[in-house]
């Protein structure tokens, strides 16, 4: 599978609400946002972080995927829902690095302050 196909498979699993997405992660995956407010390392930590995040996601749409060698940038539209049933939409740039056929790192670029306020954190 090419790096682009691997990233596409990841988002397909997310859209289907199929937890097989975690099988695409390397054991040493890292996950951070651009400001390092989120900073997780290791498959178990990253999977747990994603599971917590995905509870607030109502809908996911991949808008664009750009690839260069083992690096893949996905522009993803998320619709969130919070405990009060309010809704928020955000476009997020997600930069993946693929290593040895697995998703090895992810850095996300989005407005974490707006997201945290919306979620009540």
N, CA, C and O atoms as a GROMACS GRO file, in nm:
protein
  484
    1UNK      N    1   0.085  -0.118   0.000
    1UNK     CA    2   0.000   0.000   0.000
    1UNK      C    3   0.090   0.124   0.000
    1UNK      O    4   0.186   0.130   0.076
    2UNK      N    5   0.059   0.222  -0.083
    2UNK     CA    6   0.137   0.346  -0.086
    2UNK      C    7   0.104   0.430   0.038
    2UNK      O    8   0.001   0.406   0.102
    3UNK      N    9   0.189   0.528   0.073
    3UNK     CA   10   0.157   0.614   0.186
    3UNK      C   11   0.019   0.682   0.171
    3UNK      O   12  -0.056   0.691   0.268
    4UNK      N   13  -0.012   0.727   0.051
    4UNK     CA   14  -0.142   0.791   0.029
    4UNK      C   15  -0.256   0.691   0.053
    4UNK      O   16  -0.355   0.724   0.118
    5UNK      N   17  -0.242   0.570   0.002
    5UNK     CA   18  -0.346   0.468   0.021
    5UNK      C   19  -0.362   0.432   0.169
    5UNK      O   20  -0.473   0.407   0.216
    6UNK      N   21  -0.252   0.430   0.242
    6UNK     CA   22  -0.256   0.400   0.385
    6UNK      C   23  -0.335   0.508   0.460
    6UNK      O   24  -0.419   0.476   0.545
    7UNK      N   25  -0.307   0.633   0.430
    7UNK     CA   26  -0.379   0.744   0.494
    7UNK      C   27  -0.526   0.742   0.452
    7UNK      O   28  -0.614   0.764   0.536
    8UNK      N   29  -0.553   0.717   0.326
    8UNK     CA   30  -0.693   0.707   0.282
    8UNK      C   31  -0.766   0.594   0.356
    8UNK      O   32  -0.882   0.610   0.394
    9UNK      N   33  -0.698   0.482   0.376
    9UNK     CA   34  -0.758   0.370   0.450
    9UNK      C   35  -0.789   0.411   0.593
    9UNK      O   36  -0.895   0.376   0.646
   10UNK      N   37  -0.699   0.484   0.655
   10UNK     CA   38  -0.721   0.533   0.792
   10UNK      C   39  -0.851   0.613   0.800
   10UNK      O   40  -0.935   0.588   0.886
   11UNK      N   41  -0.866   0.710   0.710
   11UNK     CA   42  -0.986   0.794   0.714
   11UNK      C   43  -1.112   0.715   0.676
   11UNK      O   44  -1.219   0.739   0.730
   12UNK      N   45  -1.099   0.620   0.583
   12UNK     CA   46  -1.213   0.534   0.551
   12UNK      C   47  -1.260   0.459   0.675
   12UNK      O   48  -1.380   0.450   0.700
   13UNK      N   49  -1.166   0.406   0.753
   13UNK     CA   50  -1.202   0.338   0.878
   13UNK      C   51  -1.270   0.433   0.975
   13UNK      O   52  -1.368   0.396   1.041
   14UNK      N   53  -1.219   0.557   0.985
   14UNK     CA   54  -1.281   0.654   1.076
   14UNK      C   55  -1.425   0.684   1.034
   14UNK      O   56  -1.515   0.686   1.118
   15UNK      N   57  -1.445   0.708   0.906
   15UNK     CA   58  -1.579   0.738   0.855
   15UNK      C   59  -1.674   0.621   0.883
   15UNK      O   60  -1.790   0.643   0.918
   16UNK      N   61  -1.625   0.499   0.866
   16UNK     CA   62  -1.707   0.379   0.890
   16UNK      C   63  -1.724   0.349   1.039
   16UNK      O   64  -1.799   0.258   1.076
   17UNK      N   65  -1.654   0.426   1.126
   17UNK     CA   66  -1.653   0.399   1.270
   17UNK      C   67  -1.603   0.257   1.298
   17UNK      O   68  -1.652   0.187   1.388
   18UNK      N   69  -1.505   0.217   1.219
   18UNK     CA   70  -1.442   0.086   1.227
   18UNK      C   71  -1.309   0.102   1.301
   18UNK      O   72  -1.220   0.173   1.253
   19UNK      N   73  -1.295   0.038   1.416
   19UNK     CA   74  -1.175   0.058   1.497
   19UNK      C   75  -1.049  -0.007   1.439
   19UNK      O   76  -0.945  -0.007   1.504
   20UNK      N   77  -1.058  -0.061   1.319
   20UNK     CA   78  -0.939  -0.117   1.254
   20UNK      C   79  -0.835  -0.010   1.224
   20UNK      O   80  -0.721  -0.043   1.192
   21UNK      N   81  -0.872   0.118   1.234
   21UNK     CA   82  -0.777   0.226   1.209
   21UNK      C   83  -0.652   0.211   1.294
   21UNK      O   84  -0.542   0.246   1.250
   22UNK      N   85  -0.666   0.159   1.415
   22UNK     CA   86  -0.550   0.149   1.504
   22UNK      C   87  -0.447   0.046   1.454
   22UNK      O   88  -0.330   0.053   1.492
   23UNK      N   89  -0.488  -0.046   1.370
   23UNK     CA   90  -0.395  -0.146   1.316
   23UNK      C   91  -0.297  -0.084   1.217
   23UNK      O   92  -0.196  -0.146   1.182
   24UNK      N   93  -0.325   0.037   1.171
   24UNK     CA   94  -0.240   0.104   1.074
   24UNK      C   95  -0.125   0.180   1.140
   24UNK      O   96  -0.035   0.228   1.071
   25UNK      N   97  -0.128   0.192   1.274
   25UNK     CA   98  -0.025   0.265   1.348
   25UNK      C   99   0.097   0.178   1.373
   25UNK      O  100   0.086   0.058   1.398
   26UNK      N  101   0.215   0.241   1.367
   26UNK     CA  102   0.337   0.172   1.410
   26UNK      C  103   0.337   0.167   1.563
   26UNK      O  104   0.263   0.241   1.628
   27UNK      N  105   0.419   0.081   1.619
   27UNK     CA  106   0.430   0.071   1.766
   27UNK      C  107   0.488   0.199   1.826
   27UNK      O  108   0.462   0.231   1.942
   28UNK      N  109   0.566   0.273   1.746
   28UNK     CA  110   0.635   0.393   1.795
   28UNK      C  111   0.570   0.523   1.747
   28UNK      O  112   0.636   0.627   1.745
   29UNK      N  113   0.445   0.518   1.708
   29UNK     CA  114   0.379   0.637   1.653
   29UNK      C  115   0.383   0.753   1.753
   29UNK      O  116   0.376   0.734   1.874
   30UNK      N  117   0.396   0.873   1.698
   30UNK     CA  118   0.386   0.995   1.777
   30UNK      C  119   0.272   1.079   1.723
   30UNK      O  120   0.240   1.075   1.604
   31UNK      N  121   0.210   1.156   1.813
   31UNK     CA  122   0.094   1.239   1.777
   31UNK      C  123   0.104   1.369   1.855
   31UNK      O  124   0.114   1.369   1.977
   32UNK      N  125   0.101   1.481   1.782
   32UNK     CA  126   0.111   1.612   1.845
   32UNK      C  127   0.034   1.714   1.764
   32UNK      O  128   0.007   1.695   1.645
   33UNK      N  129  -0.001   1.823   1.830
   33UNK     CA  130  -0.051   1.938   1.755
   33UNK      C  131   0.065   2.035   1.738
   33UNK      O  132   0.169   2.019   1.801
   34UNK      N  133   0.047   2.134   1.652
   34UNK     CA  134   0.157   2.225   1.619
   34UNK      C  135   0.211   2.299   1.741
   34UNK      O  136   0.330   2.329   1.747
   35UNK      N  137   0.125   2.328   1.838
   35UNK     CA  138   0.168   2.400   1.958
   35UNK      C  139   0.217   2.310   2.070
   35UNK      O  140   0.253   2.359   2.177
   36UNK      N  141   0.218   2.179   2.047
   36UNK     CA  142   0.261   2.078   2.145
   36UNK      C  143   0.171   2.076   2.269
   36UNK      O  144   0.215   2.035   2.376
   37UNK      N  145   0.045   2.121   2.256
   37UNK     CA  146  -0.053   2.106   2.364
   37UNK      C  147  -0.091   1.959   2.377
   37UNK      O  148  -0.119   1.910   2.486
   38UNK      N  149  -0.093   1.892   2.263
   38UNK     CA  150  -0.112   1.747   2.258
   38UNK      C  151   0.024   1.689   2.223
   38UNK      O  152   0.089   1.736   2.130
   39UNK      N  153   0.067   1.590   2.296
   39UNK     CA  154   0.197   1.530   2.268
   39UNK      C  155   0.195   1.388   2.322
   39UNK      O  156   0.220   1.365   2.440
   40UNK      N  157   0.165   1.292   2.234
   40UNK     CA  158   0.156   1.152   2.273
   40UNK      C  159   0.260   1.070   2.197
   40UNK      O  160   0.293   1.101   2.082
   41UNK      N  161   0.311   0.967   2.262
   41UNK     CA  162   0.408   0.878   2.198
   41UNK      C  163   0.373   0.734   2.234
   41UNK      O  164   0.334   0.704   2.346
   42UNK      N  165   0.388   0.646   2.136
   42UNK     CA  166   0.359   0.505   2.156
   42UNK      C  167   0.217   0.472   2.115
   42UNK      O  168   0.124   0.550   2.136
   43UNK      N  169   0.201   0.354   2.056
   43UNK     CA  170   0.073   0.314   1.998
   43UNK      C  171  -0.041   0.319   2.100
   43UNK      O  172  -0.148   0.372   2.071
   44UNK      N  173  -0.021   0.264   2.218
   44UNK     CA  174  -0.129   0.260   2.317
   44UNK      C  175  -0.175   0.400   2.356
   44UNK      O  176  -0.295   0.425   2.364
   45UNK      N  177  -0.081   0.492   2.379
   45UNK     CA  178  -0.117   0.630   2.415
   45UNK      C  179  -0.190   0.701   2.302
   45UNK      O  180  -0.288   0.771   2.325
   46UNK      N  181  -0.141   0.684   2.180
   46UNK     CA  182  -0.203   0.750   2.065
   46UNK      C  183  -0.343   0.693   2.040
   46UNK      O  184  -0.436   0.770   2.014
   47UNK      N  185  -0.359   0.562   2.048
   47UNK     CA  186  -0.491   0.501   2.029
   47UNK      C  187  -0.588   0.554   2.134
   47UNK      O  188  -0.701   0.588   2.100
   48UNK      N  189  -0.547   0.561   2.259
   48UNK     CA  190  -0.634   0.613   2.365
   48UNK      C  191  -0.671   0.758   2.340
   48UNK      O  192  -0.786   0.797   2.363
   49UNK      N  193  -0.576   0.838   2.295
   49UNK     CA  194  -0.602   0.978   2.264
   49UNK      C  195  -0.705   0.990   2.151
   49UNK      O  196  -0.797   1.071   2.158
   50UNK      N  197  -0.687   0.908   2.047
   50UNK     CA  198  -0.781   0.910   1.934
   50UNK      C  199  -0.920   0.866   1.977
   50UNK      O  200  -1.020   0.927   1.936
   51UNK      N  201  -0.929   0.762   2.058
   51UNK     CA  202  -1.060   0.714   2.101
   51UNK      C  203  -1.135   0.822   2.178
   51UNK      O  204  -1.255   0.840   2.158
   52UNK      N  205  -1.065   0.894   2.264
   52UNK     CA  206  -1.126   1.002   2.339
   52UNK      C  207  -1.174   1.112   2.243
   52UNK      O  208  -1.287   1.160   2.256
   53UNK      N  209  -1.091   1.151   2.148
   53UNK     CA  210  -1.126   1.254   2.051
   53UNK      C  211  -1.246   1.211   1.966
   53UNK      O  212  -1.337   1.290   1.944
   54UNK      N  213  -1.246   1.087   1.920
   54UNK     CA  214  -1.350   1.041   1.828
   54UNK      C  215  -1.489   1.037   1.891
   54UNK      O  216  -1.589   1.037   1.820
   55UNK      N  217  -1.496   1.033   2.023
   55UNK     CA  218  -1.628   1.038   2.089
   55UNK      C  219  -1.700   1.168   2.059
   55UNK      O  220  -1.823   1.173   2.063
   56UNK      N  221  -1.625   1.275   2.030
   56UNK     CA  222  -1.686   1.405   2.002
   56UNK      C  223  -1.710   1.428   1.853
   56UNK      O  224  -1.767   1.531   1.816
   57UNK      N  225  -1.668   1.335   1.768
   57UNK     CA  226  -1.678   1.354   1.622
   57UNK      C  227  -1.810   1.295   1.571
   57UNK      O  228  -1.839   1.177   1.591
   58UNK      N  229  -1.886   1.380   1.505
   58UNK     CA  230  -2.012   1.335   1.445
   58UNK      C  231  -1.994   1.297   1.298
   58UNK      O  232  -2.056   1.202   1.250
   59UNK      N  233  -1.908   1.372   1.226
   59UNK     CA  234  -1.888   1.345   1.084
   59UNK      C  235  -1.746   1.385   1.043
   59UNK      O  236  -1.688   1.478   1.099
   60UNK      N  237  -1.693   1.313   0.946
   60UNK     CA  238  -1.558   1.337   0.893
   60UNK      C  239  -1.566   1.335   0.741
   60UNK      O  240  -1.626   1.246   0.681
   61UNK      N  241  -1.502   1.436   0.679
   61UNK     CA  242  -1.493   1.440   0.533
   61UNK      C  243  -1.351   1.482   0.494
   61UNK      O  244  -1.305   1.589   0.533
   62UNK      N  245  -1.284   1.398   0.419
   62UNK     CA  246  -1.152   1.433   0.369
   62UNK      C  247  -1.172   1.525   0.249
   62UNK      O  248  -1.238   1.489   0.152
   63UNK      N  249  -1.113   1.644   0.258
   63UNK     CA  250  -1.128   1.742   0.149
   63UNK      C  251  -1.017   1.729   0.046
   63UNK      O  252  -1.041   1.744  -0.074
   64UNK      N  253  -0.895   1.700   0.092
   64UNK     CA  254  -0.782   1.694   0.000
   64UNK      C  255  -0.670   1.611   0.063
   64UNK      O  256  -0.651   1.613   0.184
   65UNK      N  257  -0.596   1.540  -0.021
   65UNK     CA  258  -0.478   1.468   0.023
   65UNK      C  259  -0.363   1.504  -0.072
   65UNK      O  260  -0.376   1.497  -0.194
   66UNK      N  261  -0.251   1.543  -0.011
   66UNK     CA  262  -0.131   1.581  -0.085
   66UNK      C  263  -0.018   1.491  -0.037
   66UNK      O  264   0.002   1.475   0.084
   67UNK      N  265   0.056   1.432  -0.130
   67UNK     CA  266   0.164   1.342  -0.089
   67UNK      C  267   0.297   1.384  -0.147
   67UNK      O  268   0.305   1.441  -0.256
   68UNK      N  269   0.401   1.355  -0.071
   68UNK     CA  270   0.538   1.370  -0.117
   68UNK      C  271   0.619   1.262  -0.049
   68UNK      O  272   0.648   1.270   0.071
   69UNK      N  273   0.656   1.161  -0.125
   69UNK     CA  274   0.731   1.046  -0.073
   69UNK      C  275   0.653   0.981   0.041
   69UNK      O  276   0.540   0.935   0.021
   70UNK      N  277   0.712   0.976   0.162
   70UNK     CA  278   0.646   0.912   0.276
   70UNK      C  279   0.567   1.010   0.362
   70UNK      O  280   0.523   0.975   0.472
   71UNK      N  281   0.549   1.132   0.313
   71UNK     CA  282   0.475   1.234   0.386
   71UNK      C  283   0.341   1.259   0.317
   71UNK      O  284   0.335   1.273   0.195
   72UNK      N  285   0.236   1.264   0.397
   72UNK     CA  286   0.102   1.282   0.343
   72UNK      C  287   0.032   1.391   0.424
   72UNK      O  288   0.028   1.385   0.547
   73UNK      N  289  -0.022   1.490   0.354
   73UNK     CA  290  -0.101   1.595   0.419
   73UNK      C  291  -0.247   1.574   0.382
   73UNK      O  292  -0.283   1.567   0.265
   74UNK      N  293  -0.330   1.563   0.484
   74UNK     CA  294  -0.474   1.550   0.463
   74UNK      C  295  -0.542   1.673   0.519
   74UNK      O  296  -0.517   1.713   0.633
   75UNK      N  297  -0.629   1.735   0.439
   75UNK     CA  298  -0.714   1.843   0.488
   75UNK      C  299  -0.848   1.776   0.517
   75UNK      O  300  -0.914   1.725   0.427
   76UNK      N  301  -0.886   1.778   0.645
   76UNK     CA  302  -1.001   1.701   0.690
   76UNK      C  303  -1.101   1.794   0.757
   76UNK      O  304  -1.064   1.878   0.839
   77UNK      N  305  -1.227   1.779   0.720
   77UNK     CA  306  -1.336   1.856   0.782
   77UNK      C  307  -1.401   1.769   0.889
   77UNK      O  308  -1.446   1.657   0.862
   78UNK      N  309  -1.406   1.822   1.011
   78UNK     CA  310  -1.469   1.752   1.123
   78UNK      C  311  -1.592   1.829   1.170
   78UNK      O  312  -1.590   1.951   1.181
   79UNK      N  313  -1.699   1.756   1.196
   79UNK     CA  314  -1.816   1.809   1.265
   79UNK      C  315  -1.816   1.746   1.403
   79UNK      O  316  -1.820   1.624   1.417
   80UNK      N  317  -1.810   1.831   1.505
   80UNK     CA  318  -1.807   1.785   1.644
   80UNK      C  319  -1.942   1.807   1.710
   80UNK      O  320  -2.020   1.891   1.666
   81UNK      N  321  -1.967   1.732   1.815
   81UNK     CA  322  -2.085   1.751   1.899
   81UNK      C  323  -2.040   1.738   2.044
   81UNK      O  324  -1.964   1.648   2.079
   82UNK      N  325  -2.088   1.828   2.129
   82UNK     CA  326  -2.047   1.823   2.269
   82UNK      C  327  -2.159   1.767   2.357
   82UNK      O  328  -2.264   1.726   2.306
   83UNK      N  329  -2.138   1.765   2.486
   83UNK     CA  330  -2.234   1.706   2.580
   83UNK      C  331  -2.368   1.778   2.578
   83UNK      O  332  -2.471   1.718   2.609
   84UNK      N  333  -2.368   1.906   2.544
   84UNK     CA  334  -2.493   1.983   2.536
   84UNK      C  335  -2.561   1.970   2.400
   84UNK      O  336  -2.662   2.034   2.374
   85UNK      N  337  -2.504   1.884   2.313
   85UNK     CA  338  -2.555   1.859   2.178
   85UNK      C  339  -2.534   1.979   2.084
   85UNK      O  340  -2.598   1.987   1.979
   86UNK      N  341  -2.445   2.071   2.122
   86UNK     CA  342  -2.406   2.181   2.034
   86UNK      C  343  -2.312   2.125   1.928
   86UNK      O  344  -2.250   2.021   1.948
   87UNK      N  345  -2.303   2.196   1.815
   87UNK     CA  346  -2.218   2.148   1.706
   87UNK      C  347  -2.114   2.253   1.668
   87UNK      O  348  -2.138   2.373   1.677
   88UNK      N  349  -1.999   2.203   1.626
   88UNK     CA  350  -1.888   2.286   1.580
   88UNK      C  351  -1.826   2.216   1.460
   88UNK      O  352  -1.815   2.094   1.458
   89UNK      N  353  -1.785   2.295   1.361
   89UNK     CA  354  -1.716   2.240   1.244
   89UNK      C  355  -1.579   2.304   1.233
   89UNK      O  356  -1.563   2.424   1.258
   90UNK      N  357  -1.479   2.223   1.197
   90UNK     CA  358  -1.343   2.272   1.177
   90UNK      C  359  -1.277   2.198   1.062
   90UNK      O  360  -1.300   2.079   1.041
   91UNK      N  361  -1.195   2.272   0.988
   91UNK     CA  362  -1.104   2.209   0.892
   91UNK      C  363  -0.969   2.197   0.960
   91UNK      O  364  -0.922   2.291   1.024
   92UNK      N  365  -0.906   2.081   0.946
   92UNK     CA  366  -0.782   2.050   1.014
   92UNK      C  367  -0.682   2.000   0.911
   92UNK      O  368  -0.714   1.916   0.826
   93UNK      N  369  -0.559   2.052   0.918
   93UNK     CA  370  -0.450   1.998   0.836
   93UNK      C  371  -0.379   1.893   0.920
   93UNK      O  372  -0.337   1.921   1.032
   94UNK      N  373  -0.365   1.773   0.865
   94UNK     CA  374  -0.305   1.662   0.937
   94UNK      C  375  -0.187   1.610   0.853
   94UNK      O  376  -0.205   1.561   0.742
   95UNK      N  377  -0.068   1.620   0.910
   95UNK     CA  378   0.054   1.583   0.839
   95UNK      C  379   0.103   1.449   0.894
   95UNK      O  380   0.143   1.438   1.009
   96UNK      N  381   0.098   1.347   0.808
   96UNK     CA  382   0.136   1.211   0.845
   96UNK      C  383   0.274   1.179   0.789
   96UNK      O  384   0.312   1.227   0.682
   97UNK      N  385   0.348   1.097   0.861
   97UNK     CA  386   0.470   1.037   0.808
   97UNK      C  387   0.451   0.886   0.814
   97UNK      O  388   0.412   0.830   0.916
   98UNK      N  389   0.480   0.821   0.702
   98UNK     CA  390   0.468   0.675   0.693
   98UNK      C  391   0.609   0.617   0.697
   98UNK      O  392   0.701   0.668   0.633
   99UNK      N  393   0.623   0.509   0.775
   99UNK     CA  394   0.753   0.442   0.784
   99UNK      C  395   0.728   0.292   0.786
   99UNK      O  396   0.650   0.242   0.867
  100UNK      N  397   0.794   0.222   0.696
  100UNK     CA  398   0.784   0.077   0.686
  100UNK      C  399   0.639   0.028   0.678
  100UNK      O  400   0.601  -0.070   0.742
  101UNK      N  401   0.558   0.100   0.598
  101UNK     CA  402   0.421   0.059   0.573
  101UNK      C  403   0.322   0.086   0.685
  101UNK      O  404   0.211   0.032   0.683
  102UNK      N  405   0.361   0.168   0.783
  102UNK     CA  406   0.273   0.201   0.896
  102UNK      C  407   0.270   0.352   0.916
  102UNK      O  408   0.364   0.422   0.879
  103UNK      N  409   0.161   0.401   0.974
  103UNK     CA  410   0.152   0.542   1.012
  103UNK      C  411   0.243   0.561   1.133
  103UNK      O  412   0.222   0.500   1.238
  104UNK      N  413   0.344   0.647   1.117
  104UNK     CA  414   0.448   0.659   1.219
  104UNK      C  415   0.444   0.790   1.297
  104UNK      O  416   0.489   0.794   1.412
  105UNK      N  417   0.391   0.896   1.238
  105UNK     CA  418   0.377   1.020   1.312
  105UNK      C  419   0.267   1.105   1.251
  105UNK      O  420   0.237   1.096   1.132
  106UNK      N  421   0.207   1.187   1.337
  106UNK     CA  422   0.100   1.278   1.296
  106UNK      C  423   0.117   1.409   1.371
  106UNK      O  424   0.130   1.411   1.493
  107UNK      N  425   0.116   1.518   1.296
  107UNK     CA  426   0.110   1.652   1.354
  107UNK      C  427  -0.015   1.717   1.297
  107UNK      O  428  -0.035   1.719   1.175
  108UNK      N  429  -0.100   1.770   1.386
  108UNK     CA  430  -0.224   1.833   1.340
  108UNK      C  431  -0.216   1.983   1.360
  108UNK      O  432  -0.156   2.032   1.455
  109UNK      N  433  -0.279   2.055   1.268
  109UNK     CA  434  -0.283   2.201   1.271
  109UNK      C  435  -0.430   2.243   1.274
  109UNK      O  436  -0.501   2.230   1.174
  110UNK      N  437  -0.473   2.293   1.391
  110UNK     CA  438  -0.610   2.340   1.406
  110UNK      C  439  -0.618   2.432   1.527
  110UNK      O  440  -0.521   2.444   1.602
  111UNK      N  441  -0.732   2.497   1.546
  111UNK     CA  442  -0.750   2.588   1.658
  111UNK      C  443  -0.794   2.509   1.780
  111UNK      O  444  -0.913   2.486   1.802
  112UNK      N  445  -0.696   2.467   1.859
  112UNK     CA  446  -0.723   2.383   1.976
  112UNK      C  447  -0.799   2.462   2.083
  112UNK      O  448  -0.877   2.403   2.158
  113UNK      N  449  -0.778   2.593   2.091
  113UNK     CA  450  -0.846   2.675   2.192
  113UNK      C  451  -0.996   2.673   2.168
  113UNK      O  452  -1.074   2.654   2.262
  114UNK      N  453  -1.038   2.693   2.045
  114UNK     CA  454  -1.181   2.690   2.011
  114UNK      C  455  -1.238   2.552   2.040
  114UNK      O  456  -1.347   2.541   2.097
  115UNK      N  457  -1.166   2.446   2.002
  115UNK     CA  458  -1.213   2.311   2.026
  115UNK      C  459  -1.229   2.284   2.175
  115UNK      O  460  -1.332   2.232   2.218
  116UNK      N  461  -1.128   2.318   2.254
  116UNK     CA  462  -1.136   2.293   2.399
  116UNK      C  463  -1.248   2.373   2.466
  116UNK      O  464  -1.316   2.322   2.554
  117UNK      N  465  -1.266   2.498   2.424
  117UNK     CA  466  -1.377   2.577   2.480
  117UNK      C  467  -1.510   2.512   2.446
  117UNK      O  468  -1.598   2.502   2.531
  118UNK      N  469  -1.524   2.470   2.322
  118UNK     CA  470  -1.648   2.405   2.278
  118UNK      C  471  -1.675   2.278   2.357
  118UNK      O  472  -1.790   2.252   2.395
  119UNK      N  473  -1.572   2.200   2.383
  119UNK     CA  474  -1.588   2.075   2.455
  119UNK      C  475  -1.597   2.095   2.606
  119UNK      O  476  -1.626   2.000   2.679
  120UNK      N  477  -1.573   2.217   2.653
  120UNK     CA  478  -1.585   2.244   2.796
  120UNK      C  479  -1.462   2.208   2.876
  120UNK      O  480  -1.471   2.183   2.996
  121UNK      N  481  -1.344   2.205   2.810
  121UNK     CA  482  -1.218   2.173   2.880
  121UNK      C  483  -1.152   2.298   2.929
  121UNK      O  484  -1.046   2.293   2.990
   0.00000   0.00000   0.00000
